[in-house]
Amino acid sequence: MSIVENQFSSLLPSDDAHPYRTGAWRPQTREWTTTSPKVIGKVPDDFRGVYLRNTENPLVPAADRYHPFDGDGMLHSIAFDNGEVQYRNRFVRTKGLAAELEHGGPLWSGLAESPKKAIRQDGWGARTRMKDASSTDVVVHRGVALSSFYQCGDLYRLDPITLEDLGTESWSGRFPREGVSAHTKVDVRTGELMFFNYSTSYPYMHYGVVSAKGELVTYIDVPLPGPRLPHDMVFTENYSIVNDCPLFWDEDLLAREVYANRFHPDMPMRLGVIPRNGTTSDIVWFDCEPTFVLHWINAYEEGDEIVVDGYFQSDPAPYLPPDATIDERLFRYLDLHAMQSRPYRWRLNLKTGAVVEGPLSDTITEFGVINNAVAGKKYGVTYSAIPTEGWFTFDGVIRHEVETGREEAVRLPSGVFCSEAVFAPRIGARSEDDGYVLTYTIDVNADKSECVIFDAKQMADGPVALVELPERISSGTHAWWDDRSASSLS
């Protein structure tokens, strides 16, 4: 049974033709609760948990030029327990969304707009004067879902299953005034959460750790040579790794409050290794081949080395002809094929300072996920998204064995797209890949969405079950699996 819990009035034009507000990116206006949804196949009864996914889902138009990362946050939650299934979707009740709906239009500038055009000159963001849409990422820490914004903002708290609004995170009044970037990292073994933030003022980056009790126990400066655009971090059992990539705002333009990216191929990418609860003076930097890394896969310690896996972009700023449109210039940073994003490995020797690096695969992929239980430890398998050529959607999921290089791809039919996958371990799992891979799909042809469940070891055999959602959802970004939250569905 599906019930519409809330219906929002969209302020977008009725004849909207924006490429990232139509098709696979068509936003929703309804919040649903679905119990006992229609299932094709049989949902396995040997896994338990909740699959959370964040989505850019705009209700308010841009002041001038819309970028898909400006959309308002909407979480999707599908919970499994002994073969039972419940689904919900809810907007993240951000302060920015409430203010714009009350105003009846945009108040802040988006990613593709000048901050000078913002009606309200306050707001979050590394560049300030942006709406904190909380639409990028989601994790679960201490039993609470935390949604976050890629250019730094609040962490919005929600119940992982019901998606009830629980307000913003405060960490007992110590939440950083600089905010927190998307891609907070949770170590499920220790219960700690690691995070970073960045801005246009010195020291340009901070790093922090929150304990399993919810206390901010570490918050340090990470001085950089200037403003940067870090998007992700990664951790091992004893260290955290941040980055200084040579793609960042053009400093001459930045002085005039123009935020335009520029790639500096003559500069190295630097990886900063920090003891988990270290100080600024403990940071050790390693120079690597120039690139921009959007997302990391995992990292672990091996002897004197830290092994870091992520996606190396061979061309972080693809060439465009002089007559390219503004939208073509903006959206080239969404084309992972043009940027040639491939799995890659860096070995950082803490004793000698040496770096050994090279590709793990020639296949263009991104948005890799692993079994959360092996995050920070040596691992064997990642499940990555297959990008659509020329567009920011995903055509399927690929299983990649990092040591052997063996790959197994599941590609969707034309007009059907998937989301960042999650790995759900089988109850009593005996190996890292003993479980299921889940993804949400967006079928533009049939105007529907499903949660698709694969056996993680036999993905090529096709899904073991498809759970029908009450309506087609929008494409989006990041997801999280939590295998403890759904111990009891109510």
Secondary structure, DSSP 8 states (H G I E B T S, - for coil): -EEEEEE----S-TT---TTSSGGG----EEEEEES--EEE---SS--EEEEEEEE--SS--SS---GGGS-EEEEEEEEETTEEEEEEEE---HHHHHHHHHTS--S--TTS-GGG-SS---BSTTSSB-----SEEEEETTEEEEEBTT-B--EEE-TTT--EEEE--TTTT--TT-BBS--EEETTTTEEEEEEE-SSTT-EEEEEE-TTS-EEEEEE---SS-------EE-SSEEEEEE-SEEE-HHHHTTT---EEE-TTS-EEEEEEETT--GGG-EEEEE-S---S-EEEEEEETTEEEEEEEEES-SS----TT--HHHHHHGGG-TTTTTEEEEEEEEETTT--EEEEES-SS--EEEE--GGGTTS---EEEEEEE-TTSSSEEEEEEEETTT--EEEEE--TTEEE---EEEE-TT--STT-EEEEEEEEETTTTEEEEEEEETT-GGG--SEEEE-SS-------EEEESSTTSS--
